[in-house]
């Protein structure tokens, strides 16, 4: 071991991680993370020993691997190469960027849109750049790390509120609004850990009454919620302009990579010229831009994909309920968690399910509390009823055996 490596080996965090890895290897002989797959990550997956029924994919609408999406990506590479080779403000702009932005804006009901090279970076740089020391940011306690990191970067006053508690938001706005220049309330359209939704109408009304900006992160809700997959506002029967800042990612339902901010033209132009995470980052690669654009066009042409996803989600929830598992049968989300508790038992159950042909990843600390480990099932439009039934049957058998 080199002197440099040994220096890091002495870090307390490194020691704790190595101990956790050693404990897991003793229990199961494998680590359930960073497993390479050999094909498209969809309703089925191949980890090297044949196909498994897969519940660990964000490929909600089955558009990753769609021939039209793949063909668009290949054509973009043939025309523009594998990279735009510069930030867009310098010389990295290609026509596909604006095509995608305009169609995304139209889809979500906004004036304009800006596409970023990474979804995580989209939240960090947007929140971090728009708000500052004289401002206040209220965010849900279960917010994604990218939101929390953005609030830290902004140096604004930060106040988390209890998960999905609109009354707590009201109270914080009433008590603190007048002390700050600008205020942001940020929520997610669909929370990726527990698959639940915020009360958009109540939040919108509270923000308007207290002169606060509302930001909705639709990373998991775009292409998933609403009859046409337009997201939380459509699901709630509200205008696409219910949020002042509309964030989304391209890596889930839209089968690509990157993120976007949609909103009024002034907001988007300000970010386009001044957001550090945009102007100092390379532009979205041609293949990713073309893939997202093709996926969006298929979604608009084939909204029945969203209905298939919804039907599969309902079926899986019903099957889980009938098998005696505690799930919300009335839920609409394709994200369905099953609480296990102990993180090592959770990883063992995941391993046992893998042996039975079911791939579902454990979620452990620090993503959840120490005693809050869970299995998180992601449903896809391409799952068959037979796959869903097989998964629930194997899950019941596994937990009975353990």
N, C-alpha and C positions, 0 to 999 in steps of 0.2 A: 504494500500500500504506500502511495506517495505521501510526502509530508502534507501536501495540499488536501488530499482525500482524508487523511487522518484528522485534520483540523475540523472538517465538517462532521466526521464520525463522532466527535466529542459533543456535538450539539445535543441539547436535551431533547429537542423535537425529533432528531434523527434516531436517537436511542429509543424513544417511545415508539416510533414507526417500526423500527426493526424488531422490537419485541412483539408488536401486534402481528407482524408478518410471520414471525417464528411460531407464535401461538396458533395462528390459522393453519400453517403448514403441518403442525403436529396434529391438529384436529381433523383436517380434510386432505392434506397432501397436495393442495393446490390453492391458488389465489384466484378468485372469481373475476378479477378485473383485467383489463388490457388484453383480452383474448382476441386474436386476429380472426376475422371471418374471411371466407374464400369467395364470396359472391355478394349479390345484392342483399342488403339488410332490410328485410321486409317481413311478411307474415311467416316466412321460414328463413332459417339461417344455417349455414354450414361452417362449423368451427374446425373442420378437418376430419371428422369421422362420420360424415353423412348429414342429411338435413334434420333440423330440429324445429319444432313449433316455437316461434319466436314472439316474446312479449317484451322485448327490450329495444324496440325501434321507434323512432319518431317519424317513420315513413307512413304517416297517417293515411294518406290517400293512394298509396301505391304508385306514386309518380316517380320515385327514384327507381331507375331501371326501365321506365317506360320508353319504348323505342323512339317516340317522337322527341322526348326530352334528351335522350342520349344523342340522337342525330343532330339536334340543334347545337349541343355542346361541341360535337366533333366538327360541325361546319364552322363554328366560331373560331376554333383552333386553326383550321385550315386558312381562314381569312386573316385572323389577327395574331396568331401565335398563342403561346401558353400564358403569357403575361402582358399587361398593358405597359409594363416596364417604366412606370413613373406614377407619381401622384396625379390625380385628375386635374388639379389646378395648374400643373406644369405642362405635361404633354400626354397624360395617360387617359384622356377622355376618348371614348369610342361611341358611335351612335347608339349602340345597344344599351348603354347606361341610361340615356335619357328615355329611350323607348320603355325600358323596364320601370323607371321612376314614374313616368306619366301613366302607365297602365296600373301600377300599384296605387297611385293617388286616386285614380278613377274608381278602382275596385273598392277601396275603403271609404270613399266619399270625402276626400281631402282636396285642397287646392293644388298642392305640390308634394313632392317626396324627394328624399335624398337617400341613396344607397351607400352603405359602409361596407368595408371589407370583412368585418367580423361582427357577429351579434353581440358578444360581450362588450366589445369596444363601443358599439352604438350607444348603449346605456351609459357607460362610464364617461365617454367624452361629451355626450349631450347634456347630461345632468351636471357634470363637472364644469362645463363651459357656460351654461345658461344662468347658473345661480352662484352667489358669492357670499361674502362675510355678513352682509346686512340682511340676508334672506333666511327663510325657514323652510325646511323640507320635512314633510310628514310622510312616513312610509310604513307599509304593513310589516309586522314583525317577521313574517314568513317570506319576505321579498328575496328574489334571487340575489346572489352575491354581486352581480354586476350593478344592480341598483344601489346596494349598500356602498360599494366601492365608488360609485359616482357621487353619492352624497358626501363621502369623505373627501374626495378630490375637490369638491366645490368649496369646502370650508364654511358652508352655511351651518346654521344651527340645525341639529338633527333630532327629530323626535319620532321614534317608532310607536305604532299603535297596535293594540291587540288585533289578531288576525280577523279580517272581515268585519270589524266592529265599526259600523258607520257612526254610531253614537259617540264613540271615542274620537273619531275625526271631527265631528261637530263640536265636541267639548274643547278639543285642542285649538280649533280655529277660533272659537268664541273667546278663549282665554288668552291666546297669544298673537292673533293676527295683527293687531294694531302696533305691536312692538317691532315689526319687521317691514322691510321694503317690499319684497316680493315673496310669495309663498307658493310652494309646489306640494300637491298631494299626488303620490305615485302608487299605483296598484298594478296587479297583473290581471289580464283578462281571463286566464285560466292558470291556477297555481299548480306547478308541475309536481309538487310532492304529494298533495292530497286530492288534486283534481277538482277543486271547488272554485266558485265564481264570486266576484264582488257584486254589491248592489250598485250598479252603475247609475241608475236614475237618482238615487238618494245622494250619491257622491257628487254628481253633476250639479244638483240643486244646492248642496252645501257649498261647493266651490264658487258658484255664481253669487251666492248670498254674501260670501266673505271675501270676494275678489281674490280668489286663489286659482292657480293654474292646475289643471288635472291632466296627468300623464297615465296612459294605459299601456302596459307592456303586453303585447299580444303574441309573444313568442310561440305559445302553445295553442292559442285560440284562433289564429288566422288559418282559414281552411278547415276549421273544425266546428266552430259555433256558428249558428245562423243557418237558414235554409240554403243559402248559396255559399256559405263558408266565409262570409265577410267579417266575422268576428263577434265580439261581445255586444257591440251596439246593435247589430242586426238581431242577435239572439234576444236582446231586451226590447226590441221594437223601437229603437231610438235612432236618431240621425247619426251618420258616420262622423259628424263633427261634434259629437258629444264630448270627446276628449280634445284638449288643446294640443297635446303632444301624443301622437299615435306611433308607438314603436312596434316593430315586428321583426321576425327573423325569416331568412330564406332557407334555412337548413332543415326545416321540419316538413310541413305540408308541401312546401315548394321545392323540395328535392335538390337543394343547392347549398350555398354557403354564403354567409354575410347577414347584414341587418339593414333596417331602414327606419327613417323617421318621416312621418307624414303629418301635415298640418297646413296652416295658412302659408301663403307665399312668402311673407316677411320672415317667418321663423325659418323656413327652409333656405332662403337665400342667405340669411345670417350664418347658419351652420355651414353652408356650402363654401363661404369665403373665409370663415374664421374658426370653425371647430377644429382644435388641434388633432384629434383622432381621425379626422377626414383629410385635412390638407397636408398632414405630415405622414400619411399612409398611402401605400400604393392603391391604385384603383382596383375595383373588383375584377378578377381575371375574366377574360372573354368567355371561357367555357361555363363558369358559374353564372355569369350574367345571362347568357343565352339559355341555360338550363332553367333558371328561375322564370324567365319570360315565357318559355314554352310550357312550363308547368302551370303558370298562372292562366295561360290561354286555355289549357285543357280543363282546368278547374272551372273557368267561366263557361266553357262549352258543355261540360259534363257535371253539373251540380249533383247528379245522382250519386256520385262518389261520396259526397258528404252524407247523404241519406244512408248509404251502405255502412259507412263508419258509425253513424248514429244507431242503426239497427243492430250492428254487431256489439256495440257498447251496451245497449239495453239487454241483449241476449246474454252477454257474459255476466252482467250484474244479476240477472234473474237466476242463472245457473249457480252462481256463487251463493246467492241467498237460499236457494233450494237445498244446497249442500250444507247449509248451516253456518256460513261465513258471514261476519258482520260487515256488510257493504250497504251503501245507499242505493236501494233499488230504483228510486226516482231520479237518480243523478243522470246528467246528460253527457258527462265528460268521458272520453276514452282513456283517461288515466284513472286506474283503480288500484288503490293501495290496500295491502293486507298487513296489519300490524302484527309483528312477531315479538318484539321487545329486545331480548338479548341479542347482541350483534353476532356472536359466534354461532348461536343456534340459527339465526337468520341465514348466515352464509352456508351452514350445513344443509338447511332445507333447500337453498338454491342449488347446491351441489347435488343433492339427492334427486331433485327434479331434473337436473341435466342428465343424470344417469337414466331417467325415465323418458327422455326425449323432449323435455320442456325447458326452454331457455328463458329465465326471468332473473333479473339482476337484484341482488340485495342492496338496500340503501342503509348505510351505517354512519356513525359519528365520524366526522363533524357535520355531515349533511343533515343529520337529525340528532336529537339528544341521545345521550349514552344509552338510555333504556328505551329508545324509540325506534329501533331498527325495524324495517319493513321490507316486504316484497312489493315492487311496483310494476303492475301490469299495464303495458301500453297496447291498446287495441288498434288494429289497422282495418281499413276498408276491405283488404284482400283476405282477411281471415275467413275461413269457412266455419259453418256451424259445427262440423265434425271436429275441427281443431279446437274450438272453444270447449266443446263437451269433453274432449280428451284431456285438455289441460286441467279442468276443474276436477275430473275424476282422479287424475294423477296427483293433484295437489291434496285432495282429501286422503288418498292412500298414503302419501308421504307423511303428512302430519299425524296420521293415526299410528304409523310405524315408528315415528320419532317420539 
